[in-house]
Amino acid sequence: MVQAVGTDAWAAVRDRTARLFARGDAERHTAELARLEETARELTDQADCSTALVRWESSWRARWEMLLDSLPEAELPLFADGLMQMISSAGQRAGSTSISAGDHGLAVSGDVSIRAESGSLAGGVVAVEGGVSLADPFEGRSRPQ
């Protein structure tokens, strides 16, 4: 959720998060929106927001855990559906955002393949949001002795 701040997905994530936390209570909804806006403001106002990012991610993670722990079992399926809709919506919007890299960097939205041929070395420095899978470098070839 915090990762969505400043992206095209933020408005949808903010609104769905506030609704999920408010659970139908209008006053609580307003309070959650204010907390979410405080999160976004602090993360966008700082030049180096890494400390704020860690703090807000920890804070929201704890809040999500407490909320999930407090839900009656009968409400879990409906709540899970709302949470999955938020995640799906954020993912769809995030797919349309732009990616950038600094000097001598490579920014990619999709797959990257770095290969070393004939005993050479290939490498890259990677910052990943999501997952990483590594293929067997000798797939389809005989392994060196």
DSSP file with accessible surface (Angstrom, degrees, kcal/mol):
  #  RESIDUE AA STRUCTURE BP1 BP2  ACC     N-H-->O    O-->H-N    N-H-->O    O-->H-N    TCO  KAPPA ALPHA  PHI   PSI    X-CA   Y-CA   Z-CA
    1    1 A M    >         0   0   51      0, 0.0     3,-1.3     0, 0.0     4,-0.4   0.000 360.0 360.0 360.0 -47.2    0.0    0.0    0.0
    2    2 A V  G >   +     0   0    9      1,-0.3     3,-1.6     2,-0.2    55,-0.1   0.858 360.0  62.8 -63.7 -33.7    2.8    2.5    1.0
    3    3 A Q  G 3  S+     0   0   83      1,-0.3    -1,-0.3     3,-0.0     7,-0.1   0.731  93.0  65.1 -63.4 -20.9    4.6    1.6   -2.3
    4    4 A A  G X  S+     0   0   12     -3,-1.3     3,-2.4     5,-0.1     6,-0.6   0.682  72.8 116.0 -77.6 -15.8    1.6    3.0   -4.2
    5    5 A V  T <  S+     0   0   22     -3,-1.6     3,-0.1    -4,-0.4     4,-0.0  -0.280  84.0  14.6 -56.3 131.0    2.2    6.6   -2.9
    6    6 A G  T 3  S+     0   0   68      1,-0.3    -1,-0.3     2,-0.0     2,-0.2   0.461 108.2 104.6  83.8   1.0    3.0    8.9   -5.8
    7    7 A T  S X  S-     0   0   47     -3,-2.4     3,-1.3     1,-0.1     4,-0.4  -0.604  88.3-102.9-106.2 173.2    1.9    6.4   -8.5
    8    8 A D  T 3  S+     0   0  103      1,-0.3     4,-0.4    85,-0.2     3,-0.3   0.732 120.7  59.5 -63.5 -21.9   -1.2    6.3  -10.6
    9    9 A A  T 3> S+     0   0    1      1,-0.2     4,-2.5    -5,-0.2    -1,-0.3   0.647  80.0  89.5 -81.3 -14.9   -2.5    3.6   -8.3
   10   10 A W  H <> S+     0   0   22     -3,-1.3     4,-3.4    -6,-0.6     5,-0.3   0.886  82.6  51.4 -56.7 -48.1   -2.4    5.8   -5.1
   11   11 A A  H  > S+     0   0   48     -4,-0.4     4,-2.4    -3,-0.3    -1,-0.2   0.934 115.1  42.8 -58.0 -45.4   -5.9    7.3   -5.3
   12   12 A A  H  > S+     0   0   15     -4,-0.4     4,-2.5    -3,-0.2     5,-0.3   0.922 116.5  47.4 -67.5 -42.6   -7.6    3.9   -5.7
   13   13 A V  H  X S+     0   0    4     -4,-2.5     4,-2.7     2,-0.2     5,-0.2   0.930 112.7  49.7 -64.4 -44.5   -5.4    2.2   -3.1
   14   14 A R  H  X S+     0   0   54     -4,-3.4     4,-2.5    -5,-0.2    -2,-0.2   0.945 113.7  45.2 -59.1 -48.9   -6.0    5.1   -0.6
   15   15 A D  H  X S+     0   0   57     -4,-2.4     4,-2.2    -5,-0.3    -2,-0.2   0.927 115.7  45.3 -65.5 -43.6   -9.8    5.0   -1.1
   16   16 A R  H  X S+     0   0   66     -4,-2.5     4,-2.6     2,-0.2    -1,-0.2   0.895 112.4  52.1 -68.3 -38.0  -10.1    1.2   -0.9
   17   17 A T  H  X S+     0   0    0     -4,-2.7     4,-2.6    -5,-0.3     5,-0.3   0.944 109.6  49.0 -62.2 -46.3   -7.8    1.1    2.2
   18   18 A A  H  X S+     0   0    0     -4,-2.5     4,-2.5    -5,-0.2    -2,-0.2   0.917 112.6  48.5 -60.1 -42.9   -9.9    3.7    4.0
   19   19 A R  H  X S+     0   0  130     -4,-2.2     4,-2.0     2,-0.2     5,-0.5   0.914 111.5  49.5 -64.0 -42.4  -13.1    1.8    3.2
   20   20 A L  H  < S+     0   0   21     -4,-2.6    -2,-0.2     1,-0.2    -1,-0.2   0.918 115.6  42.5 -64.8 -41.9  -11.6   -1.5    4.4
   21   21 A F  H  < S+     0   0    3     -4,-2.6    -1,-0.2     1,-0.2    -2,-0.2   0.865 114.4  50.9 -71.9 -35.0  -10.4    0.0    7.7
   22   22 A A  H >< S-     0   0    3     -4,-2.5     3,-1.7    -5,-0.3    -2,-0.2   0.816  83.6-162.0 -73.0 -31.6  -13.6    2.0    8.2
   23   23 A R  T 3< S-     0   0   96     -4,-2.0    -3,-0.1     1,-0.3     3,-0.1   0.884  75.6 -40.1  48.2  46.1  -15.8   -1.1    7.7
   24   24 A G  T 3  S+     0   0   82     -5,-0.5     2,-0.7     1,-0.2    -1,-0.3   0.374 106.4 125.8  91.8  -4.1  -18.9    1.1    7.1
   25   25 A D    <>  -     0   0   83     -3,-1.7     4,-2.4     1,-0.2    -1,-0.2  -0.790  45.4-160.1 -93.7 112.5  -18.2    3.8    9.8
   26   26 A A  H  > S+     0   0   76     -2,-0.7     4,-2.0     1,-0.2    -1,-0.2   0.873  90.6  49.5 -61.5 -41.0  -18.3    7.2    8.1
   27   27 A E  H  > S+     0   0  164      1,-0.2     4,-2.0     2,-0.2    -1,-0.2   0.922 112.7  47.0 -65.3 -43.2  -16.3    8.9   10.9
   28   28 A R  H  > S+     0   0   92      2,-0.2     4,-2.7     1,-0.2    -2,-0.2   0.871 107.9  57.4 -65.9 -35.9  -13.7    6.2   10.9
   29   29 A H  H  X S+     0   0   54     -4,-2.4     4,-2.4     2,-0.2    -2,-0.2   0.930 106.9  48.1 -59.6 -45.7  -13.5    6.5    7.1
   30   30 A T  H  X S+     0   0   94     -4,-2.0     4,-2.1     1,-0.2    -1,-0.2   0.918 111.8  49.8 -62.2 -41.7  -12.6   10.2    7.3
   31   31 A A  H  X S+     0   0   57     -4,-2.0     4,-2.2     1,-0.2    -2,-0.2   0.901 110.6  49.7 -65.4 -39.9  -10.0    9.5   10.0
   32   32 A E  H  X S+     0   0    9     -4,-2.7     4,-2.6     2,-0.2    -1,-0.2   0.905 108.8  52.0 -67.1 -41.0   -8.4    6.8    7.8
   33   33 A L  H  X S+     0   0   45     -4,-2.4     4,-2.5     1,-0.2    -1,-0.2   0.914 109.5  50.6 -59.9 -41.0   -8.3    9.1    4.8
   34   34 A A  H  X S+     0   0   57     -4,-2.1     4,-2.2     2,-0.2    -2,-0.2   0.918 110.8  48.3 -63.4 -42.1   -6.5   11.7    6.9
   35   35 A R  H  X S+     0   0  101     -4,-2.2     4,-2.2     1,-0.2    -2,-0.2   0.903 111.9  49.7 -65.2 -40.7   -4.0    9.1    8.1
   36   36 A L  H  X S+     0   0    0     -4,-2.6     4,-2.5     2,-0.2    -2,-0.2   0.901 110.3  49.8 -65.2 -40.0   -3.4    8.0    4.5
   37   37 A E  H  X S+     0   0   70     -4,-2.5     4,-2.9     2,-0.2    -1,-0.2   0.882 108.6  53.2 -66.5 -36.4   -2.9   11.5    3.3
   38   38 A E  H  X S+     0   0   89     -4,-2.2     4,-2.5     2,-0.2     5,-0.2   0.918 108.9  50.5 -62.2 -42.2   -0.4   12.1    6.2
   39   39 A T  H  X S+     0   0    0     -4,-2.2     4,-2.2     1,-0.2    -2,-0.2   0.958 113.5  44.0 -58.3 -51.5    1.5    9.0    5.0
   40   40 A A  H  X S+     0   0    9     -4,-2.5     4,-2.2     1,-0.2     5,-0.2   0.909 112.7  52.0 -63.0 -42.8    1.5   10.3    1.4
   41   41 A R  H  X S+     0   0  130     -4,-2.9     4,-2.2     1,-0.2    -1,-0.2   0.943 111.3  46.3 -61.5 -46.3    2.5   13.9    2.4
   42   42 A E  H  X S+     0   0   45     -4,-2.5     4,-0.8     1,-0.2    -1,-0.2   0.902 113.9  48.6 -65.5 -38.2    5.4   12.7    4.5
   43   43 A L  H  < S+     0   0   13     -4,-2.2    -1,-0.2    -5,-0.2    -2,-0.2   0.834 117.6  39.9 -73.0 -29.8    6.7   10.4    1.8
   44   44 A T  H  < S+     0   0   88     -4,-2.2    -2,-0.2    -5,-0.2    -1,-0.2   0.717 109.2  59.7 -92.4 -18.4    6.5   13.0   -0.9
   45   45 A D  H  < S+     0   0  119     -4,-2.2     2,-0.4    -5,-0.2    -2,-0.2   0.669  91.8  79.2 -82.0 -17.8    7.8   16.0    1.1
   46   46 A Q     <  -     0   0   81     -4,-0.8     3,-0.3    -5,-0.2    -4,-0.0  -0.775  67.0-149.4 -99.4 136.4   11.1   14.4    1.9
   47   47 A A  S    S+     0   0  117     -2,-0.4     2,-0.7     1,-0.3    -1,-0.2   0.928 100.7  32.0 -63.9 -46.7   14.0   14.3   -0.5
   48   48 A D  S    S+     0   0  114      1,-0.1     3,-0.4    -3,-0.1     4,-0.3  -0.881  72.0 168.4-112.1  98.5   15.3   11.1    1.0
   49   49 A C     >  +     0   0   41     -2,-0.7     4,-3.2    -3,-0.3     5,-0.2   0.265  42.0 108.6 -97.0  15.1   12.2    9.3    2.2
   50   50 A S  H  > S+     0   0   61      1,-0.2     4,-2.2     2,-0.2    -1,-0.2   0.905  83.2  45.0 -61.4 -40.7   13.9    5.9    2.9
   51   51 A T  H  > S+     0   0  108     -3,-0.4     4,-2.4     2,-0.2    -1,-0.2   0.935 115.8  46.7 -67.0 -44.2   13.5    6.3    6.7
   52   52 A A  H  > S+     0   0    3     -4,-0.3     4,-3.1     2,-0.2     5,-0.3   0.894 110.2  54.5 -64.2 -38.0   10.0    7.5    6.4
   53   53 A L  H  X S+     0   0   44     -4,-3.2     4,-2.8     2,-0.2     5,-0.2   0.945 109.7  45.9 -61.3 -46.7    9.2    4.7    4.0
   54   54 A V  H  X S+     0   0   87     -4,-2.2     4,-2.4    -5,-0.2     5,-0.2   0.930 114.5  49.0 -62.1 -43.6   10.4    2.1    6.4
   55   55 A R  H  X S+     0   0  117     -4,-2.4     4,-2.5     1,-0.2    -2,-0.2   0.948 114.9  42.7 -62.4 -49.1    8.5    3.7    9.3
   56   56 A W  H  X S+     0   0    9     -4,-3.1     4,-2.9     2,-0.2     5,-0.3   0.892 112.7  52.9 -68.8 -37.7    5.2    4.0    7.4
   57   57 A E  H  X S+     0   0   50     -4,-2.8     4,-2.5    -5,-0.3    -1,-0.2   0.941 112.6  45.7 -61.4 -43.3    5.5    0.4    5.9
   58   58 A S  H  X S+     0   0   58     -4,-2.4     4,-2.3    -5,-0.2    -2,-0.2   0.921 113.8  49.2 -63.9 -44.0    6.0   -0.9    9.5
   59   59 A S  H  X S+     0   0   40     -4,-2.5     4,-2.1    -5,-0.2    -2,-0.2   0.945 115.2  42.2 -62.0 -49.1    3.2    1.2   10.8
   60   60 A W  H  X S+     0   0    4     -4,-2.9     4,-2.8     2,-0.2     5,-0.2   0.881 111.4  55.7 -69.3 -36.3    0.7    0.1    8.1
   61   61 A R  H  X S+     0   0  133     -4,-2.5     4,-2.5    -5,-0.3    -1,-0.2   0.950 109.8  46.9 -59.3 -45.5    1.8   -3.5    8.2
   62   62 A A  H  X S+     0   0   43     -4,-2.3     4,-2.6     1,-0.2    -2,-0.2   0.911 112.1  50.3 -63.2 -40.9    1.1   -3.6   12.0
   63   63 A R  H  X S+     0   0   35     -4,-2.1     4,-2.5     2,-0.2    -1,-0.2   0.913 110.5  49.2 -64.3 -42.4   -2.3   -1.9   11.4
   64   64 A W  H  X S+     0   0   32     -4,-2.8     4,-2.8     2,-0.2     5,-0.2   0.927 112.0  49.0 -61.8 -44.7   -3.2   -4.4    8.7
   65   65 A E  H  X S+     0   0  108     -4,-2.5     4,-2.5    -5,-0.2    -2,-0.2   0.925 112.0  47.8 -62.1 -43.6   -2.2   -7.3   10.9
   66   66 A M  H  X S+     0   0  122     -4,-2.6     4,-1.6     2,-0.2    -1,-0.2   0.912 112.7  49.3 -64.5 -40.7   -4.2   -6.0   13.9
   67   67 A L  H  X S+     0   0    7     -4,-2.5     4,-1.0     2,-0.2     3,-0.3   0.949 112.4  46.8 -63.3 -47.9   -7.3   -5.4   11.6
   68   68 A L  H >< S+     0   0   66     -4,-2.8     3,-0.6     1,-0.2    -2,-0.2   0.901 112.1  51.1 -61.7 -40.0   -7.1   -8.9   10.2
   69   69 A D  H 3< S+     0   0  140     -4,-2.5    -1,-0.2    -5,-0.2    -2,-0.2   0.804 109.9  50.9 -66.3 -28.1   -6.7  -10.4   13.7
   70   70 A S  H 3< S+     0   0   74     -4,-1.6    -1,-0.2    -3,-0.3    -2,-0.2   0.634  85.7 105.2 -87.1 -12.6   -9.7   -8.5   14.9
   71   71 A L  S << S-     0   0   14     -4,-1.0     2,-0.1    -3,-0.6     5,-0.1  -0.453  77.0-115.3 -71.8 136.6  -12.1   -9.5   12.2
   72   72 A P    >>  -     0   0   62      0, 0.0     3,-1.8     0, 0.0     4,-0.8  -0.414  28.6-116.0 -64.1 145.7  -14.7  -12.1   13.0
   73   73 A E  G >4 S+     0   0  164      1,-0.3     3,-0.9     2,-0.2    -2,-0.1   0.841 114.2  61.1 -55.3 -34.3  -14.2  -15.3   11.0
   74   74 A A  G 34 S+     0   0   93      1,-0.2     4,-0.4     2,-0.1    -1,-0.3   0.778 104.5  49.2 -65.6 -25.8  -17.5  -14.8    9.2
   75   75 A E  G <> S+     0   0   80     -3,-1.8     4,-2.5     1,-0.2    -1,-0.2   0.613  87.6  87.7 -87.5 -14.2  -16.3  -11.5    7.8
   76   76 A L  H <X S+     0   0   66     -3,-0.9     4,-3.2    -4,-0.8     5,-0.2   0.895  84.2  51.4 -58.2 -45.6  -12.9  -12.8    6.5
   77   77 A P  H  > S+     0   0   81      0, 0.0     4,-2.1     0, 0.0    -1,-0.2   0.941 114.3  43.3 -60.6 -44.4  -14.1  -13.9    3.0
   78   78 A L  H  > S+     0   0  136     -4,-0.4     4,-2.1     2,-0.2    -2,-0.2   0.924 116.1  48.2 -66.3 -41.6  -15.8  -10.6    2.2
   79   79 A F  H  X S+     0   0   16     -4,-2.5     4,-2.5     1,-0.2    -1,-0.2   0.923 110.0  52.3 -63.5 -43.4  -12.8   -8.6    3.6
   80   80 A A  H  X S+     0   0   44     -4,-3.2     4,-2.8    -5,-0.2    -1,-0.2   0.894 107.2  53.2 -60.9 -39.0  -10.4  -10.8    1.6
   81   81 A D  H  X S+     0   0   95     -4,-2.1     4,-2.3    -5,-0.2    -1,-0.2   0.928 110.0  47.4 -61.1 -44.6  -12.3  -10.1   -1.5
   82   82 A G  H  X S+     0   0   15     -4,-2.1     4,-2.0     2,-0.2    -2,-0.2   0.907 112.7  49.1 -63.3 -40.0  -12.1   -6.4   -0.9
   83   83 A L  H  X S+     0   0   35     -4,-2.5     4,-2.5     2,-0.2    -2,-0.2   0.924 110.9  49.5 -66.1 -42.9   -8.4   -6.6   -0.2
   84   84 A M  H  X S+     0   0  119     -4,-2.8     4,-2.8     1,-0.2     5,-0.2   0.888 108.7  53.3 -65.3 -36.8   -7.8   -8.7   -3.4
   85   85 A Q  H  X S+     0   0  106     -4,-2.3     4,-2.7     2,-0.2    -1,-0.2   0.910 109.6  48.9 -63.0 -41.0   -9.7   -6.1   -5.4
   86   86 A M  H  X S+     0   0   11     -4,-2.0     4,-2.6     2,-0.2    -2,-0.2   0.940 112.8  46.8 -63.6 -45.8   -7.4   -3.4   -4.0
   87   87 A I  H  X S+     0   0   91     -4,-2.5     4,-2.5     2,-0.2    -2,-0.2   0.929 114.2  47.7 -63.2 -43.8   -4.3   -5.3   -4.8
   88   88 A S  H  X S+     0   0   61     -4,-2.8     4,-2.4     2,-0.2    -1,-0.2   0.929 112.2  49.1 -62.8 -45.2   -5.5   -6.2   -8.3
   89   89 A S  H  X S+     0   0   12     -4,-2.7     4,-2.2    -5,-0.2     5,-0.2   0.918 112.0  48.7 -61.5 -42.8   -6.5   -2.6   -9.0
   90   90 A A  H  X S+     0   0   21     -4,-2.6     4,-2.8     1,-0.2    -1,-0.2   0.917 111.2  50.7 -64.3 -41.5   -3.1   -1.3   -7.8
   91   91 A G  H  X S+     0   0   47     -4,-2.5     4,-1.7    -5,-0.2    -2,-0.2   0.902 109.8  49.5 -64.1 -40.6   -1.3   -3.9   -9.9
   92   92 A Q  H  < S+     0   0  139     -4,-2.4     4,-0.5     2,-0.2    -1,-0.2   0.931 115.6  42.9 -65.3 -43.2   -3.2   -2.9  -13.0
   93   93 A R  H >< S+     0   0  101     -4,-2.2     3,-1.2     1,-0.2     4,-0.3   0.886 110.4  56.0 -70.3 -37.5   -2.5    0.8  -12.5
   94   94 A A  H >< S+     0   0   46     -4,-2.8     3,-1.5     1,-0.3    -1,-0.2   0.854  98.4  63.2 -64.2 -31.1    1.1    0.2  -11.6
   95   95 A G  T 3< S+     0   0   58     -4,-1.7    -1,-0.3     1,-0.3    -2,-0.2   0.747 102.5  50.5 -65.1 -19.8    1.6   -1.6  -14.9
   96   96 A S  T <  S+     0   0   82     -3,-1.2    -1,-0.3    -4,-0.5    -2,-0.2   0.435  90.2 100.9 -98.6   1.1    0.8    1.7  -16.7
   97   97 A T  S <  S-     0   0   39     -3,-1.5     2,-0.2    -4,-0.3   -90,-0.1  -0.433  75.4-109.3 -83.1 161.3    3.3    3.8  -14.7
   98   98 A S        -     0   0  117     -2,-0.1     2,-0.4    11,-0.0    -1,-0.1  -0.550  24.0-148.0 -89.5 156.0    6.6    4.8  -16.1
   99   99 A I        -     0   0   85     -2,-0.2     2,-0.3     8,-0.1     8,-0.1  -0.931  16.1-175.6-120.6 145.2    9.9    3.5  -14.8
  100  100 A S        -     0   0  112     -2,-0.4     2,-0.3     6,-0.1     8,-0.1  -0.963   9.8-161.4-140.8 159.4   13.2    5.4  -14.7
  101  101 A A        -     0   0   51     -2,-0.3     6,-0.1     4,-0.1     3,-0.1  -0.956  21.5-117.4-135.7 156.2   16.8    4.8  -13.9
  102  102 A G    >   -     0   0   61     -2,-0.3     3,-2.1     1,-0.2    -1,-0.1   0.039  64.1 -36.6 -78.2-168.2   19.7    7.1  -13.1
  103  103 A D  T 3  S+     0   0  152      1,-0.3    -1,-0.2     3,-0.0     3,-0.1  -0.229 132.9   4.5 -54.1 137.0   23.0    7.6  -15.0
  104  104 A H  T 3  S+     0   0  201      1,-0.2    -1,-0.3    -3,-0.1     2,-0.2   0.674 106.5 130.7  60.9  18.9   24.3    4.4  -16.5
  105  105 A G    <   -     0   0   46     -3,-2.1     2,-0.5    -4,-0.1    -1,-0.2  -0.523  52.2-140.7 -99.0 168.0   21.1    2.6  -15.3
  106  106 A L        -     0   0  135     -2,-0.2     2,-0.5    -3,-0.1    -4,-0.1  -0.992  13.0-165.5-129.1 119.5   18.7    0.4  -17.1
  107  107 A A        +     0   0   42     -2,-0.5     2,-0.4    -8,-0.1    -6,-0.1  -0.938  13.6 177.3-109.6 128.3   15.0    0.7  -16.3
  108  108 A V        -     0   0   57     -2,-0.5     2,-0.7    -8,-0.1    -8,-0.1  -0.992  26.6-161.4-135.4 134.8   12.8   -2.2  -17.5
  109  109 A S  S    S+     0   0   92     -2,-0.4     2,-0.3     2,-0.1    -2,-0.0  -0.901  79.0  12.0-110.7  95.0    9.1   -2.9  -17.1
  110  110 A G  S    S-     0   0   61     -2,-0.7     2,-0.2     2,-0.0    -2,-0.1  -0.976 110.0 -11.9 139.6-150.8    9.0   -6.6  -17.9
  111  111 A D        -     0   0  165     -2,-0.3     2,-0.4     2,-0.0    -2,-0.1  -0.579  49.1-163.1 -90.6 150.0   11.6   -9.3  -18.2
  112  112 A V        -     0   0   82     -2,-0.2     2,-0.5    -4,-0.1    -4,-0.0  -0.993   0.4-165.4-129.4 137.4   15.4   -8.9  -18.4
  113  113 A S        -     0   0   99     -2,-0.4     2,-0.5     2,-0.0    -2,-0.0  -0.988   5.0-177.0-125.4 122.0   17.8  -11.5  -19.6
  114  114 A I        -     0   0   93     -2,-0.5     2,-0.4     8,-0.1     8,-0.1  -0.984  15.3-174.0-116.8 120.7   21.6  -11.1  -19.0
  115  115 A R        -     0   0  160     -2,-0.5     2,-0.5     6,-0.1     8,-0.1  -0.924  20.4-153.7-122.1 144.4   23.6  -13.9  -20.5
  116  116 A A        -     0   0   39     -2,-0.4     2,-0.4     6,-0.1     3,-0.2  -0.951  20.4-162.4-111.1 130.6   27.3  -14.8  -20.4
  117  117 A E    >   +     0   0   89     -2,-0.5     3,-1.8     1,-0.2     4,-0.0  -0.876  59.9   2.1-114.8 147.5   28.5  -16.8  -23.4
  118  118 A S  T 3  S-     0   0  123     -2,-0.4    -1,-0.2     1,-0.3     3,-0.1   0.865 132.0 -46.3  51.3  46.8   31.6  -18.9  -23.9
  119  119 A G  T 3  S+     0   0   87     -3,-0.2    -1,-0.3     1,-0.2     2,-0.0   0.569 104.2 134.1  79.8   5.6   33.0  -18.6  -20.4
  120  120 A S    <   -     0   0   70     -3,-1.8     2,-0.4     1,-0.0    -1,-0.2  -0.257  53.7-116.7 -80.7 176.8   32.5  -14.8  -20.2
  121  121 A L        +     0   0  170     -3,-0.1     2,-0.4    -6,-0.1    -4,-0.1  -0.942  28.6 179.0-118.5 135.5   31.0  -13.0  -17.2
  122  122 A A        +     0   0   39     -2,-0.4     2,-0.3    -8,-0.1    -6,-0.1  -0.982  13.2 152.4-132.0 145.7   27.8  -11.0  -17.2
  123  123 A G        -     0   0   66     -2,-0.4     2,-0.3    -8,-0.1    -8,-0.1  -0.979  19.0-168.7-161.6 173.1   26.1   -9.2  -14.3
  124  124 A G        -     0   0   53     -2,-0.3     2,-0.5   -10,-0.1    -2,-0.0  -0.972  28.7-115.8-164.1 155.3   24.0   -6.4  -13.2
  125  125 A V        -     0   0  156     -2,-0.3     2,-0.4     2,-0.0    -2,-0.0  -0.893  40.5-162.5 -97.9 130.4   22.9   -4.6  -10.0
  126  126 A V        -     0   0  106     -2,-0.5     2,-0.5     2,-0.0    -2,-0.0  -0.946  24.7-172.3-126.0 132.9   19.2   -5.2   -9.5
  127  127 A A        -     0   0  105     -2,-0.4     2,-0.4     2,-0.0    -2,-0.0  -0.996  26.9-167.8-115.1 122.5   16.6   -3.5   -7.3
  128  128 A V        -     0   0   70     -2,-0.5     2,-0.6     2,-0.1     4,-0.1  -0.921  26.0-168.7-121.9 135.2   13.4   -5.5   -7.5
  129  129 A E  S    S+     0   0  164     -2,-0.4     2,-0.4     2,-0.1    -2,-0.0  -0.982  80.0   8.6-112.4 113.0    9.8   -4.9   -6.5
  130  130 A G  S    S-     0   0   76     -2,-0.6     2,-0.2     2,-0.0    -2,-0.1  -0.961 111.0 -26.8 120.9-133.6    8.1   -8.3   -6.7
  131  131 A G        -     0   0   71     -2,-0.4     2,-0.4     2,-0.0    -2,-0.1  -0.732  40.9-148.0-123.3 166.3    9.9  -11.5   -7.4
  132  132 A V        -     0   0  100     -2,-0.2     2,-0.4    -4,-0.1    -2,-0.0  -0.996  10.1-172.5-130.7 136.3   13.1  -12.8   -9.0
  133  133 A S        -     0   0  116     -2,-0.4     2,-0.5     2,-0.0    -2,-0.0  -0.999   9.6-154.7-129.5 135.9   13.5  -16.2  -10.7
  134  134 A L        -     0   0  161     -2,-0.4     2,-0.2     0, 0.0    -2,-0.0  -0.931   9.8-142.9-111.9 130.6   16.9  -17.4  -11.9
  135  135 A A        -     0   0   80     -2,-0.5    -2,-0.0     1,-0.1     3,-0.0  -0.528  33.1 -94.0 -87.0 156.6   17.2  -19.9  -14.7
  136  136 A D    >   -     0   0   68     -2,-0.2     3,-1.8     1,-0.2    -1,-0.1  -0.560  31.9-146.7 -66.7 119.9   19.8  -22.7  -14.8
  137  137 A P  T 3  S+     0   0   94      0, 0.0    -1,-0.2     0, 0.0   -21,-0.1   0.707  97.2  48.9 -67.4 -14.5   22.7  -21.1  -16.8
  138  138 A F  T >  S+     0   0   58      2,-0.0     3,-2.6     3,-0.0    -2,-0.1   0.255  76.6 141.3-107.2  11.8   23.5  -24.6  -18.3
  139  139 A E  T <  S+     0   0  141     -3,-1.8     3,-0.1     1,-0.3    -4,-0.0  -0.327  79.5   6.4 -57.6 125.8   20.0  -25.4  -19.3
  140  140 A G  T 3  S+     0   0   86      1,-0.2     2,-0.3    -2,-0.1    -1,-0.3   0.496 120.7  84.1  81.3  -0.4   20.1  -27.2  -22.6
  141  141 A R  S <  S-     0   0  112     -3,-2.6    -1,-0.2     0, 0.0     2,-0.2  -0.923  86.2 -99.0-129.1 161.0   24.0  -27.3  -22.6
  142  142 A S        -     0   0  108     -2,-0.3     3,-0.1    -3,-0.1    -3,-0.0  -0.542  42.9-112.9 -79.4 143.9   26.5  -29.7  -21.1
  143  143 A R        -     0   0  139     -2,-0.2    -1,-0.1     1,-0.1    -5,-0.0  -0.503  35.0-103.1 -73.7 145.0   28.0  -28.5  -17.8
  144  144 A P              0   0   95      0, 0.0    -1,-0.1     0, 0.0    -6,-0.0  -0.330 360.0 360.0 -66.9 150.3   31.7  -27.6  -17.8
  145  145 A Q              0   0  234     -3,-0.1    -3,-0.0    -2,-0.0     0, 0.0  -0.567 360.0 360.0 -89.0 360.0   34.0  -30.2  -16.2
